[in-house]
């Protein structure tokens, strides 16, 4: 079982344990990174992020509004539907009404302030373009037949961190303005602090990669905890390969020190899932506490020192072990594998 005893080491034992764990963690981290650092010659991708918020905030007429569709019709339809609301029965959006609505939306003083703030925090996106170029070069290396999406920056406001269609990614810059951005703290938005702590630039590239992978590989319909663990574990493992220099905490969204907590308590996490008969449970109500986001995981004997989603972290380790034990399996083959039971069995996972 997971108990607070896991982290209550004292004296020399604590120092020895801490030194061993830290050394193993750092060594493993470097080893894992090196494993994924492949030669990208021939797979290079150059990402350009279209500042779509500039085009949207420049709309003044129906013709300006119609011109948005010339940029990317499917993405703009998705954006308009999300921002402007109801469509007609045939799926179209009334042009005159929508133009008025968009102009009113962007002319709102709060929206104008937000737009200016985004522009001041992100006067250019050169750093983000460089990060995404490298990431999607790795993506293209592993998935040469997959589409490389088009990239747009947008201001939603505060609706999502990433928006995806089958050919494009929208990066919602208003969600990366820093934890001290005052509107995040207002009762109107009511964001919990654990989420606000992730509203930083450093999460932008991992979130884009994760969002695109989730759009390409949708979650299975099965309802067992194991299914969710392995599906998300595969997404996180793909992020390992696509973002080999990115810390695990940014991939899974953990505060500082919580990856290390999981490494120390891996045996207890796994034992907890087994002892509580959660692994093959089909009752989301029973296992929700170990897969949902929050300040910590919840469940019988799970301490508040834990990070959230400890079952998802365990699923990630299972997939890592599976790929270690089966070196001939490509990343593309892993992502197409729809048999969580086989992945668990062939991983030989026994922390």
N, C-alpha and C positions, 0 to 999 in steps of 0.2 A: 504493500500500500504506500501511497504517497503521504508522507507525514512531515511535520516541521523538523523532525529529527534529522532529515536529510541534510539540512544546511546548518545544523548546530554542531560544528566541530570546534574543538578548543585546543589551545596550546600547540605543541610540536606536531601532533597528528594533523591539525588543521593546516599548518604551514606545509607539511610534507604533501598532504593530499592536494592542496591548492597548487603547489609547484608542479606536481605530476600532471594534474589535470590541465593546467595552463600550458605546460610543455606539449602534452599530447594534442591539445586543441590547436595550438599554433602550428605544430608539425602537420597535423591532418589538414588544416586549412590551407597551408602552403602546398601540400601534396595534391589536394583536390583541385586547387587553382591550376597547378602545373599540368595536371591531366587534361584540363579543358582548354589550355592555351595552344591552339592548333595554328598551323600555317594557313593564313587567309588568302594567300595569293590566288587570284582568279575568282574569289568570292566577294571582293570588296563592293560595298554598297555606299553610296553617298546620299545622305538624308537631308532634305530641305524642308523646313517647317514653314508652311504658308501662314502668314499672320491674318487669319480669317476674321479675327475680331476687328481689325482695321476696316475691312470691307463692310462688315455688318454695321459698325458704328458710323459708317459714311452714308448709309442708305437714307435718302430723302424723298425719292419719287418711286412710282411703280416700276419705272424702267431700271432704276438702281436695284430694286428688289428682284426683278426678273434676272438681272445680270449675275446675281449670286448663283443661280443654277448653272451658269456657264463655267463656274469654278469646279463644281462637283455636284451634279444633280442629286445623286442618291444620298450623299452626306448632308447636303443642304435640306433635303426633304426630311431627313431624320432630325436635324437640328431644329427646323421650323416646327415640326410636330411636337418636339419636346418643349420648346419655348412658347410657341404661339397657341398650342392647345388643339381643340377639336377640328377635324377635317370634315369635308363633305362625304356623303355616302360612297362615292366612287374613289375616295382616297386622295382627291386633290385638295389643295388649300386655297380658299378664296383670295385672289390676289389683292384686290383693293383693301379688303378688310385686314388682311395679314400685313400689308404694307403699313397701314395706319398703326396696327398693333406693334409692329417692330420699331417704328419711329418713336412711338410713345415709350416703348420699353427702353430704348437706348438714350432717349432724352431725359429720362428720370434722373434726378440729381444724384441719387444713391448709385445708380448705374454709371453715371459720368465719373463720380468719385472712384468707383471700383476700376473703371477702365483706365483712369489716370494712374492709379496705384499699380495696376498690372504693368503698365508701360514703364513706370519708374523702377519696378523690381526686375522687369525683363526688358530692358531697352533694346536688347538683341537676344537671339537664341543660338548664338554660335556655339556656346559650351554644350547646350542640349543637343544641337545638331551633330556635334562631334561624338558625343556619347552614343547617340542613337545610330549613327553611321557605323560605329564599331560593333554595337550590339546586333544590328541587323546584317552586318557582314557575317557574324557568327551564325545568325539565323539562316542566312542564305547558304552557308557552308553545310549546315546540317539538314536543311530542307530546300535543296536546289530547285525543286519543282513548285514550291509554294510561292504565292503572290507576295511581293513586297508592297506594303500598303503606302498610300499617300498620307502625309502628315499635315495636320492643321492645328494651329493654336486657336482657342476660343475662350470667351467669357460667358458662363452659362446662366446665371451666377449660382455658385455653391450647390450645384445639383449632382455633380459627379466629378471624379478625378480624371477619368478617361471615358471617352465615348467611341464605340467602334461600329463600323458597318463591314460588309464583306470585302471592302477594298480600301478602307480609310480608317485612320485613327484621329480622333479629336482630343487634344490635350487641353484640359480645362485649367488655364493658368491661375484663375482665381482661387484654386485649391492648393497653391504652392507658395503662399505669401509669407510664411513663417508663423510660428506658434504665438508670436506677440502681436499679430494682426488683430486689432481690436474687434472688428465685427464677428470674428469667430467666437468671441467670448460672450456675445450678447444673448439674452434669453430668446430673442426671435429665432436665431439659428439653432441654439441649444445643442451645439456639438459637444460630446463628452470630451474630457481632457485627453484621454488615451488616443482619440482620433486627431485632435488638434496637434498633438506632439508629432504627427506624421505629415503635417501640412508644410513640408519643406522641399526645397529644390532637389535635395539628394534623393528623394523618393520618386522623382518624376520619371526617370528612365526605367527603373524597375517596375513601376506601375504601368507604363506603356507596354513593356514587354509582356508582363503578366496579362494585361487586358487583351492584347492581341492573341496570345496563346489560348486564352479562355474562349475567344471568339472562334478560333480555328478548331479547337478540341473541346466540345461541349461536354458538360457533366453527364454521367450516365443516369438512367432512370431508376436504378436499383436504390433501395432505401437503407441498406446496411451501413453501419459505421465504417466497416472495412472499405466499402466502395468509395466513400467520400475521402477516406484517408489516402487510398492509392491514387485516385484521380488527382487530388490536389498535390500529392507527393510527386506525381509525374510532371505537373506544371512547374513545381519548384525545382525539380531536377533539370528540366529544360532551361530554367533560368540559370542554374549552375553553369550549364554549357554555353549559354548565350551571354551571360554576364560573369565571366570567370574571375574578374577582379573586384566584384561587388561583395560586400560583407553579407553573411547570411541574414543578419538582423533586418537589412533593408529589403530583402526578398520576401520575408514572412511578416515584417512589420512589428518586430519586437523592440522594446526599449533596451538600452545598453545593459549588458550583463545577463540578459535572459537566455541568450543562446548558451552561454556558459552554464547557467542553471540547469538547462535541459541536458547538456552533456554530462554534468555531474549526476543527475537524477534519472538517466535514461532507463536503467533497470527498473526503478520504482514506477516510472510512467508506464512502462509496458506491463509490469505486474498489476498495476491498478486497472488497466483496460481488461486484462484477463480475469482478475479476481472479481471484478464487478460485472463480468459477462457482457461487456459492451461491444466487443469486437464484431460480433455477428448479429448484434441487436438491430432490429428493423424499427425500433421505436425512437424517433428523433427526440421525443420528450426525455427519454432516458439518457441519451448521449449528447444532447445539445450543449451542455456545459463544457465539454472538452473539444468542441469544434467551432463554436461561435466566437466572434470577436468581443473584446472587452478589456478591462484592465487586468484580468487574471482568469484562469480556468476555474470552473465550478464543479463540485461533486463531493461525494462523501470522502473525507480525509484528504482532499486536495487543498494544500495551503494557499493562502493569498500571495505568498512569495512567488508562486508559479506565474509564467506568462500565459496569455490566452492561447487557445487552440493547441493544447499539448498533444492531442491525438493527431492533428494535422502534422505537427512536427515529427511525431513518430512515423507517420506514413511516409514522410520525406526520407527518413533514415532507412526505411524498408526498401524504397525504390533505389536509393544509393547503394545499398548492399546488393540488391538484385543486379544492378548494372556492374558492380564490382565482380560478382560471381559469374556473370555472363558477358564477358568482354566482346563477344561477337555480335551482340545485339546493338543495332544502331539506335540513335536517338529517335529517328523517324519510326522505327519498328516499335520502340517502347511506347511512343505516343499513340500508336494504332492498336496496341494490345488492350483488349477490353476484358481481360480475365484477371481481376484482382487476386483471386485465390491462387492462381498459378504464380503470379508475381511474388506473393507472400511465401509460397512454398519453395520456389526456386531461389529466393533470396537467402534462405537459411537463417533468417533474422532471429538471433537469440542474444539480446544485449546482456 
